[in-house]
Amino acid sequence: MARLAPPGPRPRTGRTAWWGVQLVLNLAWTPLFFGARQFGLALLDIVLLLAAVTITLVRFHRLSRVAALLFLPYLLWVAFATALNAAVWQLNT
């Protein structure tokens, strides 16, 4: 019987999946906020983005502390942008 995969630990795709999720959410935010001026939907998107970035950072930390530390400024920036988005949404409702 032939082996389909080499012996050893399985590759972990969770980090890659969360990286992709946060990229898609990031890509969706700009057209929602600036293009469509849908501040509520953009806020929902960026809150989900903030969660995805946090999960990605935690997953990266399990692989490399340096990778997680390099991801930290992005997390802080998204948190700041979330606060700004919330303020704009509140002022425009």
PDB file of N, CA, C and O in Angstrom:
ATOM      1  N   MET A   1       0.842  -1.171   0.000  1.00  0.00           N
ATOM      2  CA  MET A   1       0.000   0.000   0.000  1.00  0.00           C
ATOM      3  C   MET A   1       0.893   1.240   0.000  1.00  0.00           C
ATOM      4  O   MET A   1       1.810   1.344   0.814  1.00  0.00           O
ATOM      5  N   ALA A   2       0.634   2.161  -0.890  1.00  0.00           N
ATOM      6  CA  ALA A   2       1.449   3.373  -1.009  1.00  0.00           C
ATOM      7  C   ALA A   2       0.947   4.437  -0.037  1.00  0.00           C
ATOM      8  O   ALA A   2      -0.251   4.586   0.204  1.00  0.00           O
ATOM      9  N   ARG A   3       1.921   5.170   0.510  1.00  0.00           N
ATOM     10  CA  ARG A   3       1.563   6.279   1.405  1.00  0.00           C
ATOM     11  C   ARG A   3       1.271   7.530   0.578  1.00  0.00           C
ATOM     12  O   ARG A   3       1.964   7.822  -0.396  1.00  0.00           O
ATOM     13  N   LEU A   4       0.249   8.249   0.978  1.00  0.00           N
ATOM     14  CA  LEU A   4      -0.093   9.485   0.286  1.00  0.00           C
ATOM     15  C   LEU A   4       0.648  10.680   0.866  1.00  0.00           C
ATOM     16  O   LEU A   4       0.896  11.659   0.162  1.00  0.00           O
ATOM     17  N   ALA A   5       0.999  10.609   2.128  1.00  0.00           N
ATOM     18  CA  ALA A   5       1.693  11.715   2.785  1.00  0.00           C
ATOM     19  C   ALA A   5       2.908  11.163   3.513  1.00  0.00           C
ATOM     20  O   ALA A   5       2.872  10.037   4.009  1.00  0.00           O
ATOM     21  N   PRO A   6       3.977  11.937   3.585  1.00  0.00           N
ATOM     22  CA  PRO A   6       5.151  11.456   4.300  1.00  0.00           C
ATOM     23  C   PRO A   6       4.853  11.319   5.791  1.00  0.00           C
ATOM     24  O   PRO A   6       3.999  12.027   6.324  1.00  0.00           O
ATOM     25  N   PRO A   7       5.558  10.408   6.463  1.00  0.00           N
ATOM     26  CA  PRO A   7       5.321  10.248   7.898  1.00  0.00           C
ATOM     27  C   PRO A   7       5.770  11.498   8.654  1.00  0.00           C
ATOM     28  O   PRO A   7       6.609  12.265   8.183  1.00  0.00           O
ATOM     29  N   GLY A   8       5.197  11.675   9.815  1.00  0.00           N
ATOM     30  CA  GLY A   8       5.560  12.825  10.629  1.00  0.00           C
ATOM     31  C   GLY A   8       4.349  13.673  10.938  1.00  0.00           C
ATOM     32  O   GLY A   8       3.222  13.311  10.599  1.00  0.00           O
ATOM     33  N   PRO A   9       4.582  14.806  11.583  1.00  0.00           N
ATOM     34  CA  PRO A   9       3.445  15.647  11.954  1.00  0.00           C
ATOM     35  C   PRO A   9       2.773  16.254  10.729  1.00  0.00           C
ATOM     36  O   PRO A   9       3.416  16.529   9.717  1.00  0.00           O
ATOM     37  N   ARG A  10       1.492  16.451  10.844  1.00  0.00           N
ATOM     38  CA  ARG A  10       0.725  17.066   9.755  1.00  0.00           C
ATOM     39  C   ARG A  10       1.007  18.560   9.701  1.00  0.00           C
ATOM     40  O   ARG A  10       1.243  19.186  10.735  1.00  0.00           O
ATOM     41  N   PRO A  11       0.984  19.129   8.516  1.00  0.00           N
ATOM     42  CA  PRO A  11       1.179  20.584   8.435  1.00  0.00           C
ATOM     43  C   PRO A  11      -0.009  21.313   9.052  1.00  0.00           C
ATOM     44  O   PRO A  11      -1.156  20.884   8.925  1.00  0.00           O
ATOM     45  N   ARG A  12       0.286  22.404   9.711  1.00  0.00           N
ATOM     46  CA  ARG A  12      -0.779  23.188  10.355  1.00  0.00           C
ATOM     47  C   ARG A  12      -1.224  24.291   9.403  1.00  0.00           C
ATOM     48  O   ARG A  12      -0.458  25.199   9.080  1.00  0.00           O
ATOM     49  N   THR A  13      -2.465  24.197   8.963  1.00  0.00           N
ATOM     50  CA  THR A  13      -2.976  25.172   8.015  1.00  0.00           C
ATOM     51  C   THR A  13      -3.802  26.255   8.692  1.00  0.00           C
ATOM     52  O   THR A  13      -4.244  27.192   8.028  1.00  0.00           O
ATOM     53  N   GLY A  14      -4.021  26.148  10.002  1.00  0.00           N
ATOM     54  CA  GLY A  14      -4.836  27.129  10.705  1.00  0.00           C
ATOM     55  C   GLY A  14      -4.275  28.538  10.609  1.00  0.00           C
ATOM     56  O   GLY A  14      -5.027  29.499  10.445  1.00  0.00           O
ATOM     57  N   ARG A  15      -2.950  28.667  10.712  1.00  0.00           N
ATOM     58  CA  ARG A  15      -2.341  29.998  10.603  1.00  0.00           C
ATOM     59  C   ARG A  15      -2.589  30.587   9.231  1.00  0.00           C
ATOM     60  O   ARG A  15      -2.933  31.762   9.106  1.00  0.00           O
ATOM     61  N   THR A  16      -2.417  29.779   8.209  1.00  0.00           N
ATOM     62  CA  THR A  16      -2.624  30.252   6.846  1.00  0.00           C
ATOM     63  C   THR A  16      -4.086  30.633   6.612  1.00  0.00           C
ATOM     64  O   THR A  16      -4.378  31.633   5.957  1.00  0.00           O
ATOM     65  N   ALA A  17      -4.987  29.837   7.147  1.00  0.00           N
ATOM     66  CA  ALA A  17      -6.413  30.132   6.978  1.00  0.00           C
ATOM     67  C   ALA A  17      -6.776  31.453   7.651  1.00  0.00           C
ATOM     68  O   ALA A  17      -7.474  32.278   7.061  1.00  0.00           O
ATOM     69  N   TRP A  18      -6.307  31.657   8.884  1.00  0.00           N
ATOM     70  CA  TRP A  18      -6.623  32.906   9.581  1.00  0.00           C
ATOM     71  C   TRP A  18      -5.951  34.092   8.905  1.00  0.00           C
ATOM     72  O   TRP A  18      -6.516  35.185   8.878  1.00  0.00           O
ATOM     73  N   TRP A  19      -4.762  33.895   8.363  1.00  0.00           N
ATOM     74  CA  TRP A  19      -4.096  34.954   7.608  1.00  0.00           C
ATOM     75  C   TRP A  19      -4.985  35.359   6.421  1.00  0.00           C
ATOM     76  O   TRP A  19      -5.179  36.547   6.162  1.00  0.00           O
ATOM     77  N   GLY A  20      -5.517  34.369   5.711  1.00  0.00           N
ATOM     78  CA  GLY A  20      -6.394  34.637   4.580  1.00  0.00           C
ATOM     79  C   GLY A  20      -7.687  35.318   4.991  1.00  0.00           C
ATOM     80  O   GLY A  20      -8.153  36.227   4.304  1.00  0.00           O
ATOM     81  N   VAL A  21      -8.271  34.896   6.097  1.00  0.00           N
ATOM     82  CA  VAL A  21      -9.512  35.505   6.590  1.00  0.00           C
ATOM     83  C   VAL A  21      -9.293  36.992   6.872  1.00  0.00           C
ATOM     84  O   VAL A  21     -10.094  37.829   6.456  1.00  0.00           O
ATOM     85  N   GLN A  22      -8.208  37.319   7.580  1.00  0.00           N
ATOM     86  CA  GLN A  22      -7.975  38.723   7.907  1.00  0.00           C
ATOM     87  C   GLN A  22      -7.663  39.537   6.652  1.00  0.00           C
ATOM     88  O   GLN A  22      -8.010  40.716   6.585  1.00  0.00           O
ATOM     89  N   LEU A  23      -7.019  38.935   5.666  1.00  0.00           N
ATOM     90  CA  LEU A  23      -6.759  39.659   4.418  1.00  0.00           C
ATOM     91  C   LEU A  23      -8.055  39.988   3.682  1.00  0.00           C
ATOM     92  O   LEU A  23      -8.223  41.096   3.172  1.00  0.00           O
ATOM     93  N   VAL A  24      -8.970  39.020   3.629  1.00  0.00           N
ATOM     94  CA  VAL A  24     -10.258  39.241   2.949  1.00  0.00           C
ATOM     95  C   VAL A  24     -11.068  40.312   3.678  1.00  0.00           C
ATOM     96  O   VAL A  24     -11.646  41.194   3.042  1.00  0.00           O
ATOM     97  N   LEU A  25     -11.112  40.237   5.007  1.00  0.00           N
ATOM     98  CA  LEU A  25     -11.840  41.241   5.780  1.00  0.00           C
ATOM     99  C   LEU A  25     -11.222  42.624   5.605  1.00  0.00           C
ATOM    100  O   LEU A  25     -11.939  43.620   5.509  1.00  0.00           O
ATOM    101  N   ASN A  26      -9.901  42.686   5.565  1.00  0.00           N
ATOM    102  CA  ASN A  26      -9.221  43.961   5.355  1.00  0.00           C
ATOM    103  C   ASN A  26      -9.558  44.515   3.970  1.00  0.00           C
ATOM    104  O   ASN A  26      -9.821  45.708   3.818  1.00  0.00           O
ATOM    105  N   LEU A  27      -9.549  43.657   2.982  1.00  0.00           N
ATOM    106  CA  LEU A  27      -9.865  44.068   1.619  1.00  0.00           C
ATOM    107  C   LEU A  27     -11.303  44.579   1.508  1.00  0.00           C
ATOM    108  O   LEU A  27     -11.569  45.511   0.748  1.00  0.00           O
ATOM    109  N   ALA A  28     -12.223  43.984   2.249  1.00  0.00           N
ATOM    110  CA  ALA A  28     -13.632  44.378   2.173  1.00  0.00           C
ATOM    111  C   ALA A  28     -13.913  45.705   2.875  1.00  0.00           C
ATOM    112  O   ALA A  28     -14.863  46.399   2.512  1.00  0.00           O
ATOM    113  N   TRP A  29     -13.113  46.068   3.862  1.00  0.00           N
ATOM    114  CA  TRP A  29     -13.428  47.249   4.670  1.00  0.00           C
ATOM    115  C   TRP A  29     -13.372  48.552   3.863  1.00  0.00           C
ATOM    116  O   TRP A  29     -14.278  49.376   3.983  1.00  0.00           O
ATOM    117  N   THR A  30     -12.353  48.755   3.062  1.00  0.00           N
ATOM    118  CA  THR A  30     -12.185  50.023   2.341  1.00  0.00           C
ATOM    119  C   THR A  30     -13.366  50.347   1.429  1.00  0.00           C
ATOM    120  O   THR A  30     -13.888  51.459   1.502  1.00  0.00           O
ATOM    121  N   PRO A  31     -13.813  49.416   0.567  1.00  0.00           N
ATOM    122  CA  PRO A  31     -14.978  49.755  -0.261  1.00  0.00           C
ATOM    123  C   PRO A  31     -16.258  49.973   0.544  1.00  0.00           C
ATOM    124  O   PRO A  31     -17.101  50.787   0.168  1.00  0.00           O
ATOM    125  N   LEU A  32     -16.403  49.241   1.658  1.00  0.00           N
ATOM    126  CA  LEU A  32     -17.591  49.442   2.493  1.00  0.00           C
ATOM    127  C   LEU A  32     -17.591  50.834   3.120  1.00  0.00           C
ATOM    128  O   LEU A  32     -18.606  51.530   3.099  1.00  0.00           O
ATOM    129  N   PHE A  33     -16.460  51.233   3.673  1.00  0.00           N
ATOM    130  CA  PHE A  33     -16.382  52.492   4.401  1.00  0.00           C
ATOM    131  C   PHE A  33     -16.315  53.691   3.459  1.00  0.00           C
ATOM    132  O   PHE A  33     -17.125  54.612   3.564  1.00  0.00           O
ATOM    133  N   PHE A  34     -15.358  53.682   2.547  1.00  0.00           N
ATOM    134  CA  PHE A  34     -15.143  54.845   1.687  1.00  0.00           C
ATOM    135  C   PHE A  34     -16.006  54.834   0.435  1.00  0.00           C
ATOM    136  O   PHE A  34     -16.524  55.876   0.033  1.00  0.00           O
ATOM    137  N   GLY A  35     -16.166  53.678  -0.184  1.00  0.00           N
ATOM    138  CA  GLY A  35     -16.912  53.611  -1.434  1.00  0.00           C
ATOM    139  C   GLY A  35     -18.418  53.674  -1.221  1.00  0.00           C
ATOM    140  O   GLY A  35     -19.091  54.561  -1.746  1.00  0.00           O
ATOM    141  N   ALA A  36     -18.934  52.737  -0.456  1.00  0.00           N
ATOM    142  CA  ALA A  36     -20.383  52.639  -0.259  1.00  0.00           C
ATOM    143  C   ALA A  36     -20.877  53.499   0.899  1.00  0.00           C
ATOM    144  O   ALA A  36     -22.082  53.709   1.044  1.00  0.00           O
ATOM    145  N   ARG A  37     -19.968  53.994   1.716  1.00  0.00           N
ATOM    146  CA  ARG A  37     -20.302  54.795   2.899  1.00  0.00           C
ATOM    147  C   ARG A  37     -21.300  54.050   3.800  1.00  0.00           C
ATOM    148  O   ARG A  37     -22.207  54.644   4.383  1.00  0.00           O
ATOM    149  N   GLN A  38     -21.100  52.747   3.890  1.00  0.00           N
ATOM    150  CA  GLN A  38     -21.904  51.889   4.761  1.00  0.00           C
ATOM    151  C   GLN A  38     -21.150  51.725   6.078  1.00  0.00           C
ATOM    152  O   GLN A  38     -20.512  50.700   6.316  1.00  0.00           O
ATOM    153  N   PHE A  39     -21.232  52.744   6.930  1.00  0.00           N
ATOM    154  CA  PHE A  39     -20.411  52.796   8.133  1.00  0.00           C
ATOM    155  C   PHE A  39     -20.747  51.679   9.125  1.00  0.00           C
ATOM    156  O   PHE A  39     -19.859  51.180   9.817  1.00  0.00           O
ATOM    157  N   GLY A  40     -22.002  51.289   9.197  1.00  0.00           N
ATOM    158  CA  GLY A  40     -22.393  50.197  10.086  1.00  0.00           C
ATOM    159  C   GLY A  40     -21.840  48.860   9.621  1.00  0.00           C
ATOM    160  O   GLY A  40     -21.304  48.096  10.423  1.00  0.00           O
ATOM    161  N   LEU A  41     -21.968  48.570   8.321  1.00  0.00           N
ATOM    162  CA  LEU A  41     -21.405  47.328   7.788  1.00  0.00           C
ATOM    163  C   LEU A  41     -19.886  47.329   7.874  1.00  0.00           C
ATOM    164  O   LEU A  41     -19.264  46.304   8.151  1.00  0.00           O
ATOM    165  N   ALA A  42     -19.299  48.500   7.633  1.00  0.00           N
ATOM    166  CA  ALA A  42     -17.841  48.607   7.757  1.00  0.00           C
ATOM    167  C   ALA A  42     -17.410  48.360   9.201  1.00  0.00           C
ATOM    168  O   ALA A  42     -16.372  47.742   9.441  1.00  0.00           O
ATOM    169  N   LEU A  43     -18.194  48.834  10.155  1.00  0.00           N
ATOM    170  CA  LEU A  43     -17.875  48.599  11.563  1.00  0.00           C
ATOM    171  C   LEU A  43     -17.954  47.110  11.888  1.00  0.00           C
ATOM    172  O   LEU A  43     -17.081  46.576  12.571  1.00  0.00           O
ATOM    173  N   LEU A  44     -18.988  46.447  11.406  1.00  0.00           N
ATOM    174  CA  LEU A  44     -19.092  44.998  11.602  1.00  0.00           C
ATOM    175  C   LEU A  44     -17.883  44.294  10.999  1.00  0.00           C
ATOM    176  O   LEU A  44     -17.294  43.411  11.621  1.00  0.00           O
ATOM    177  N   ASP A  45     -17.520  44.691   9.789  1.00  0.00           N
ATOM    178  CA  ASP A  45     -16.375  44.093   9.116  1.00  0.00           C
ATOM    179  C   ASP A  45     -15.090  44.304   9.912  1.00  0.00           C
ATOM    180  O   ASP A  45     -14.309  43.368  10.082  1.00  0.00           O
ATOM    181  N   ILE A  46     -14.862  45.521  10.399  1.00  0.00           N
ATOM    182  CA  ILE A  46     -13.600  45.793  11.085  1.00  0.00           C
ATOM    183  C   ILE A  46     -13.552  45.145  12.470  1.00  0.00           C
ATOM    184  O   ILE A  46     -12.470  44.813  12.955  1.00  0.00           O
ATOM    185  N   VAL A  47     -14.698  44.962  13.106  1.00  0.00           N
ATOM    186  CA  VAL A  47     -14.716  44.228  14.371  1.00  0.00           C
ATOM    187  C   VAL A  47     -14.337  42.764  14.117  1.00  0.00           C
ATOM    188  O   VAL A  47     -13.569  42.175  14.878  1.00  0.00           O
ATOM    189  N   LEU A  48     -14.876  42.190  13.054  1.00  0.00           N
ATOM    190  CA  LEU A  48     -14.489  40.829  12.679  1.00  0.00           C
ATOM    191  C   LEU A  48     -13.007  40.778  12.294  1.00  0.00           C
ATOM    192  O   LEU A  48     -12.309  39.815  12.611  1.00  0.00           O
ATOM    193  N   LEU A  49     -12.536  41.824  11.607  1.00  0.00           N
ATOM    194  CA  LEU A  49     -11.120  41.912  11.258  1.00  0.00           C
ATOM    195  C   LEU A  49     -10.252  41.960  12.505  1.00  0.00           C
ATOM    196  O   LEU A  49      -9.226  41.284  12.575  1.00  0.00           O
ATOM    197  N   LEU A  50     -10.652  42.746  13.478  1.00  0.00           N
ATOM    198  CA  LEU A  50      -9.902  42.841  14.731  1.00  0.00           C
ATOM    199  C   LEU A  50      -9.810  41.471  15.413  1.00  0.00           C
ATOM    200  O   LEU A  50      -8.756  41.096  15.926  1.00  0.00           O
ATOM    201  N   ALA A  51     -10.908  40.740  15.412  1.00  0.00           N
ATOM    202  CA  ALA A  51     -10.897  39.390  15.997  1.00  0.00           C
ATOM    203  C   ALA A  51      -9.990  38.462  15.192  1.00  0.00           C
ATOM    204  O   ALA A  51      -9.221  37.693  15.770  1.00  0.00           O
ATOM    205  N   ALA A  52     -10.074  38.530  13.875  1.00  0.00           N
ATOM    206  CA  ALA A  52      -9.242  37.663  13.032  1.00  0.00           C
ATOM    207  C   ALA A  52      -7.756  37.983  13.189  1.00  0.00           C
ATOM    208  O   ALA A  52      -6.923  37.076  13.212  1.00  0.00           O
ATOM    209  N   VAL A  53      -7.425  39.265  13.296  1.00  0.00           N
ATOM    210  CA  VAL A  53      -6.029  39.658  13.487  1.00  0.00           C
ATOM    211  C   VAL A  53      -5.528  39.152  14.836  1.00  0.00           C
ATOM    212  O   VAL A  53      -4.397  38.676  14.944  1.00  0.00           O
ATOM    213  N   THR A  54      -6.364  39.252  15.859  1.00  0.00           N
ATOM    214  CA  THR A  54      -5.981  38.759  17.185  1.00  0.00           C
ATOM    215  C   THR A  54      -5.728  37.254  17.150  1.00  0.00           C
ATOM    216  O   THR A  54      -4.728  36.778  17.686  1.00  0.00           O
ATOM    217  N   ILE A  55      -6.623  36.515  16.527  1.00  0.00           N
ATOM    218  CA  ILE A  55      -6.453  35.065  16.417  1.00  0.00           C
ATOM    219  C   ILE A  55      -5.195  34.737  15.616  1.00  0.00           C
ATOM    220  O   ILE A  55      -4.444  33.834  15.985  1.00  0.00           O
ATOM    221  N   THR A  56      -4.964  35.462  14.526  1.00  0.00           N
ATOM    222  CA  THR A  56      -3.767  35.241  13.718  1.00  0.00           C
ATOM    223  C   THR A  56      -2.509  35.495  14.532  1.00  0.00           C
ATOM    224  O   THR A  56      -1.556  34.720  14.459  1.00  0.00           O
ATOM    225  N   LEU A  57      -2.499  36.571  15.304  1.00  0.00           N
ATOM    226  CA  LEU A  57      -1.340  36.886  16.140  1.00  0.00           C
ATOM    227  C   LEU A  57      -1.080  35.762  17.145  1.00  0.00           C
ATOM    228  O   LEU A  57       0.064  35.351  17.337  1.00  0.00           O
ATOM    229  N   VAL A  58      -2.126  35.272  17.777  1.00  0.00           N
ATOM    230  CA  VAL A  58      -1.972  34.185  18.754  1.00  0.00           C
ATOM    231  C   VAL A  58      -1.434  32.929  18.066  1.00  0.00           C
ATOM    232  O   VAL A  58      -0.553  32.253  18.597  1.00  0.00           O
ATOM    233  N   ARG A  59      -1.960  32.627  16.902  1.00  0.00           N
ATOM    234  CA  ARG A  59      -1.485  31.448  16.165  1.00  0.00           C
ATOM    235  C   ARG A  59      -0.033  31.619  15.732  1.00  0.00           C
ATOM    236  O   ARG A  59       0.750  30.670  15.792  1.00  0.00           O
ATOM    237  N   PHE A  60       0.330  32.827  15.296  1.00  0.00           N
ATOM    238  CA  PHE A  60       1.720  33.081  14.914  1.00  0.00           C
ATOM    239  C   PHE A  60       2.640  32.965  16.123  1.00  0.00           C
ATOM    240  O   PHE A  60       3.774  32.501  16.001  1.00  0.00           O
ATOM    241  N   HIS A  61       2.153  33.387  17.295  1.00  0.00           N
ATOM    242  CA  HIS A  61       2.976  33.326  18.495  1.00  0.00           C
ATOM    243  C   HIS A  61       3.364  31.893  18.823  1.00  0.00           C
ATOM    244  O   HIS A  61       4.458  31.639  19.326  1.00  0.00           O
ATOM    245  N   ARG A  62       2.476  30.970  18.541  1.00  0.00           N
ATOM    246  CA  ARG A  62       2.777  29.553  18.784  1.00  0.00           C
ATOM    247  C   ARG A  62       3.912  29.074  17.889  1.00  0.00           C
ATOM    248  O   ARG A  62       4.632  28.140  18.241  1.00  0.00           O
ATOM    249  N   LEU A  63       4.072  29.710  16.737  1.00  0.00           N
ATOM    250  CA  LEU A  63       5.138  29.352  15.811  1.00  0.00           C
ATOM    251  C   LEU A  63       6.419  30.125  16.113  1.00  0.00           C
ATOM    252  O   LEU A  63       7.508  29.553  16.157  1.00  0.00           O
ATOM    253  N   SER A  64       6.271  31.441  16.320  1.00  0.00           N
ATOM    254  CA  SER A  64       7.439  32.293  16.511  1.00  0.00           C
ATOM    255  C   SER A  64       7.037  33.553  17.272  1.00  0.00           C
ATOM    256  O   SER A  64       6.100  34.253  16.890  1.00  0.00           O
ATOM    257  N   ARG A  65       7.752  33.828  18.342  1.00  0.00           N
ATOM    258  CA  ARG A  65       7.480  35.047  19.120  1.00  0.00           C
ATOM    259  C   ARG A  65       7.761  36.289  18.282  1.00  0.00           C
ATOM    260  O   ARG A  65       7.033  37.278  18.374  1.00  0.00           O
ATOM    261  N   VAL A  66       8.803  36.243  17.474  1.00  0.00           N
ATOM    262  CA  VAL A  66       9.157  37.381  16.615  1.00  0.00           C
ATOM    263  C   VAL A  66       8.038  37.656  15.614  1.00  0.00           C
ATOM    264  O   VAL A  66       7.686  38.813  15.383  1.00  0.00           O
ATOM    265  N   ALA A  67       7.483  36.614  15.025  1.00  0.00           N
ATOM    266  CA  ALA A  67       6.385  36.792  14.071  1.00  0.00           C
ATOM    267  C   ALA A  67       5.193  37.476  14.742  1.00  0.00           C
ATOM    268  O   ALA A  67       4.568  38.358  14.153  1.00  0.00           O
ATOM    269  N   ALA A  68       4.888  37.074  15.951  1.00  0.00           N
ATOM    270  CA  ALA A  68       3.776  37.690  16.675  1.00  0.00           C
ATOM    271  C   ALA A  68       4.079  39.145  17.004  1.00  0.00           C
ATOM    272  O   ALA A  68       3.203  40.000  16.871  1.00  0.00           O
ATOM    273  N   LEU A  69       5.292  39.439  17.425  1.00  0.00           N
ATOM    274  CA  LEU A  69       5.652  40.824  17.746  1.00  0.00           C
ATOM    275  C   LEU A  69       5.617  41.710  16.512  1.00  0.00           C
ATOM    276  O   LEU A  69       5.247  42.881  16.604  1.00  0.00           O
ATOM    277  N   LEU A  70       5.989  41.180  15.374  1.00  0.00           N
ATOM    278  CA  LEU A  70       5.924  41.960  14.131  1.00  0.00           C
ATOM    279  C   LEU A  70       4.477  42.211  13.699  1.00  0.00           C
ATOM    280  O   LEU A  70       4.200  43.170  12.979  1.00  0.00           O
ATOM    281  N   PHE A  71       3.566  41.358  14.134  1.00  0.00           N
ATOM    282  CA  PHE A  71       2.146  41.511  13.808  1.00  0.00           C
ATOM    283  C   PHE A  71       1.439  42.474  14.758  1.00  0.00           C
ATOM    284  O   PHE A  71       0.340  42.941  14.460  1.00  0.00           O
ATOM    285  N   LEU A  72       2.059  42.773  15.894  1.00  0.00           N
ATOM    286  CA  LEU A  72       1.434  43.615  16.910  1.00  0.00           C
ATOM    287  C   LEU A  72       1.095  45.027  16.431  1.00  0.00           C
ATOM    288  O   LEU A  72      -0.004  45.494  16.731  1.00  0.00           O
ATOM    289  N   PRO A  73       1.971  45.743  15.700  1.00  0.00           N
ATOM    290  CA  PRO A  73       1.579  47.075  15.224  1.00  0.00           C
ATOM    291  C   PRO A  73       0.326  47.066  14.338  1.00  0.00           C
ATOM    292  O   PRO A  73      -0.481  47.994  14.388  1.00  0.00           O
ATOM    293  N   TYR A  74       0.173  46.029  13.541  1.00  0.00           N
ATOM    294  CA  TYR A  74      -1.025  45.894  12.711  1.00  0.00           C
ATOM    295  C   TYR A  74      -2.263  45.751  13.589  1.00  0.00           C
ATOM    296  O   TYR A  74      -3.291  46.373  13.321  1.00  0.00           O
ATOM    297  N   LEU A  75      -2.167  44.936  14.633  1.00  0.00           N
ATOM    298  CA  LEU A  75      -3.278  44.777  15.569  1.00  0.00           C
ATOM    299  C   LEU A  75      -3.645  46.110  16.210  1.00  0.00           C
ATOM    300  O   LEU A  75      -4.824  46.448  16.309  1.00  0.00           O
ATOM    301  N   LEU A  76      -2.650  46.861  16.640  1.00  0.00           N
ATOM    302  CA  LEU A  76      -2.906  48.168  17.265  1.00  0.00           C
ATOM    303  C   LEU A  76      -3.534  49.142  16.271  1.00  0.00           C
ATOM    304  O   LEU A  76      -4.435  49.900  16.630  1.00  0.00           O
ATOM    305  N   TRP A  77      -3.067  49.124  15.040  1.00  0.00           N
ATOM    306  CA  TRP A  77      -3.622  50.009  14.013  1.00  0.00           C
ATOM    307  C   TRP A  77      -5.086  49.660  13.730  1.00  0.00           C
ATOM    308  O   TRP A  77      -5.920  50.557  13.605  1.00  0.00           O
ATOM    309  N   VAL A  78      -5.398  48.390  13.630  1.00  0.00           N
ATOM    310  CA  VAL A  78      -6.785  47.971  13.372  1.00  0.00           C
ATOM    311  C   VAL A  78      -7.674  48.336  14.558  1.00  0.00           C
ATOM    312  O   VAL A  78      -8.830  48.711  14.365  1.00  0.00           O
ATOM    313  N   ALA A  79      -7.156  48.234  15.775  1.00  0.00           N
ATOM    314  CA  ALA A  79      -7.932  48.633  16.955  1.00  0.00           C
ATOM    315  C   ALA A  79      -8.236  50.132  16.905  1.00  0.00           C
ATOM    316  O   ALA A  79      -9.356  50.548  17.204  1.00  0.00           O
ATOM    317  N   PHE A  80      -7.251  50.938  16.531  1.00  0.00           N
ATOM    318  CA  PHE A  80      -7.454  52.382  16.403  1.00  0.00           C
ATOM    319  C   PHE A  80      -8.469  52.687  15.292  1.00  0.00           C
ATOM    320  O   PHE A  80      -9.361  53.516  15.472  1.00  0.00           O
ATOM    321  N   ALA A  81      -8.328  52.014  14.146  1.00  0.00           N
ATOM    322  CA  ALA A  81      -9.263  52.216  13.041  1.00  0.00           C
ATOM    323  C   ALA A  81     -10.677  51.782  13.427  1.00  0.00           C
ATOM    324  O   ALA A  81     -11.652  52.368  12.956  1.00  0.00           O
ATOM    325  N   THR A  82     -10.797  50.769  14.274  1.00  0.00           N
ATOM    326  CA  THR A  82     -12.107  50.326  14.752  1.00  0.00           C
ATOM    327  C   THR A  82     -12.769  51.429  15.574  1.00  0.00           C
ATOM    328  O   THR A  82     -13.959  51.701  15.419  1.00  0.00           O
ATOM    329  N   ALA A  83     -11.986  52.059  16.449  1.00  0.00           N
ATOM    330  CA  ALA A  83     -12.522  53.166  17.256  1.00  0.00           C
ATOM    331  C   ALA A  83     -12.952  54.324  16.371  1.00  0.00           C
ATOM    332  O   ALA A  83     -14.007  54.918  16.597  1.00  0.00           O
ATOM    333  N   LEU A  84     -12.152  54.652  15.370  1.00  0.00           N
ATOM    334  CA  LEU A  84     -12.523  55.730  14.445  1.00  0.00           C
ATOM    335  C   LEU A  84     -13.784  55.378  13.667  1.00  0.00           C
ATOM    336  O   LEU A  84     -14.676  56.213  13.517  1.00  0.00           O
ATOM    337  N   ASN A  85     -13.862  54.147  13.172  1.00  0.00           N
ATOM    338  CA  ASN A  85     -15.047  53.706  12.433  1.00  0.00           C
ATOM    339  C   ASN A  85     -16.286  53.791  13.309  1.00  0.00           C
ATOM    340  O   ASN A  85     -17.339  54.226  12.843  1.00  0.00           O
ATOM    341  N   ALA A  86     -16.180  53.386  14.568  1.00  0.00           N
ATOM    342  CA  ALA A  86     -17.314  53.444  15.483  1.00  0.00           C
ATOM    343  C   ALA A  86     -17.754  54.889  15.697  1.00  0.00           C
ATOM    344  O   ALA A  86     -18.950  55.176  15.734  1.00  0.00           O
ATOM    345  N   ALA A  87     -16.786  55.805  15.838  1.00  0.00           N
ATOM    346  CA  ALA A  87     -17.127  57.210  16.023  1.00  0.00           C
ATOM    347  C   ALA A  87     -17.813  57.799  14.808  1.00  0.00           C
ATOM    348  O   ALA A  87     -18.784  58.544  14.943  1.00  0.00           O
ATOM    349  N   VAL A  88     -17.319  57.473  13.617  1.00  0.00           N
ATOM    350  CA  VAL A  88     -17.947  57.965  12.390  1.00  0.00           C
ATOM    351  C   VAL A  88     -19.345  57.407  12.251  1.00  0.00           C
ATOM    352  O   VAL A  88     -20.265  58.134  11.878  1.00  0.00           O
ATOM    353  N   TRP A  89     -19.521  56.142  12.540  1.00  0.00           N
ATOM    354  CA  TRP A  89     -20.844  55.526  12.456  1.00  0.00           C
ATOM    355  C   TRP A  89     -21.804  56.189  13.434  1.00  0.00           C
ATOM    356  O   TRP A  89     -22.949  56.476  13.084  1.00  0.00           O
ATOM    357  N   GLN A  90     -21.346  56.432  14.649  1.00  0.00           N
ATOM    358  CA  GLN A  90     -22.208  57.060  15.663  1.00  0.00           C
ATOM    359  C   GLN A  90     -22.586  58.484  15.259  1.00  0.00           C
ATOM    360  O   GLN A  90     -23.730  58.899  15.441  1.00  0.00           O
ATOM    361  N   LEU A  91     -21.643  59.217  14.721  1.00  0.00           N
ATOM    362  CA  LEU A  91     -21.918  60.605  14.319  1.00  0.00           C
ATOM    363  C   LEU A  91     -22.830  60.692  13.105  1.00  0.00           C
ATOM    364  O   LEU A  91     -23.445  61.733  12.876  1.00  0.00           O
ATOM    365  N   ASN A  92     -22.931  59.629  12.328  1.00  0.00           N
ATOM    366  CA  ASN A  92     -23.731  59.655  11.105  1.00  0.00           C
ATOM    367  C   ASN A  92     -25.026  58.869  11.206  1.00  0.00           C
ATOM    368  O   ASN A  92     -25.648  58.563  10.189  1.00  0.00           O
ATOM    369  N   THR A  93     -25.442  58.534  12.441  1.00  0.00           N
ATOM    370  CA  THR A  93     -26.724  57.830  12.572  1.00  0.00           C
ATOM    371  C   THR A  93     -27.751  58.752  13.182  1.00  0.00           C
ATOM    372  O   THR A  93     -28.899  58.354  13.378  1.00  0.00           O
TER     373      THR A  93
END
